[in-house]
Amino acid sequence: MKKTLLAAAGALTLVSLAGCIAVSDNSGPGSKVSSNTELAIRVCGGEGNVAEVSRDGYRCKADQK
């Protein structure tokens, strides 16, 4: 049950990012951009903190203090 909820949360996060991040390659499950998006969300501390994701990597938004 916990794995199902985690998978559903991840899928919803990716769908919500689709409007925020332009993707120029195949963005299906298992693609490099998809993997980088998941990694960026974890490392940057949430989808709102991700500035950009590409096949080569990702960039977090700068801390605005």
C-alpha positions in Angstrom: 0.0 0.0 0.0 2.8 2.4 0.9 4.6 1.7 -2.4 1.4 2.4 -4.3 0.9 5.7 -2.6 4.5 6.7 -3.2 4.3 5.8 -6.9 1.0 7.7 -7.2 2.5 10.8 -5.5 5.5 10.6 -7.9 3.3 10.4 -10.9 1.2 13.3 -9.8 4.3 15.4 -9.2 5.6 14.6 -12.7 2.3 15.5 -14.2 2.1 18.8 -12.4 5.7 19.7 -13.6 4.7 19.0 -17.2 3.4 22.6 -17.6 6.4 24.1 -15.9 9.3 22.4 -17.6 9.7 22.3 -21.4 11.0 19.0 -22.6 12.5 18.6 -26.1 13.1 14.8 -26.1 11.0 11.7 -25.3 9.7 12.3 -21.9 8.1 9.0 -21.4 8.7 6.9 -18.3 12.3 5.8 -18.1 13.7 8.7 -20.1 16.7 10.7 -19.0 14.6 13.8 -18.5 12.1 11.9 -16.4 14.9 10.5 -14.2 16.4 13.9 -13.8 13.1 15.4 -12.9 12.5 13.0 -10.1 16.1 13.6 -8.9 15.7 17.4 -9.1 12.5 17.3 -7.0 14.2 15.3 -4.3 17.5 17.3 -4.3 16.0 20.8 -4.6 13.4 20.2 -1.9 10.2 20.1 -3.9 8.8 20.9 -7.3 8.5 24.6 -6.5 12.3 24.8 -6.1 13.2 23.3 -9.5 14.2 25.9 -12.0 15.1 23.7 -15.0 15.4 20.1 -16.1 17.1 18.8 -19.2 18.7 15.5 -20.5 22.0 16.7 -19.1 20.9 17.5 -15.6 18.8 20.0 -13.6 19.1 23.3 -11.8 17.4 24.4 -8.6 16.1 27.9 -8.1 18.4 30.2 -6.2 17.6 30.9 -2.5 15.8 34.3 -2.4 16.4 35.5 1.1 
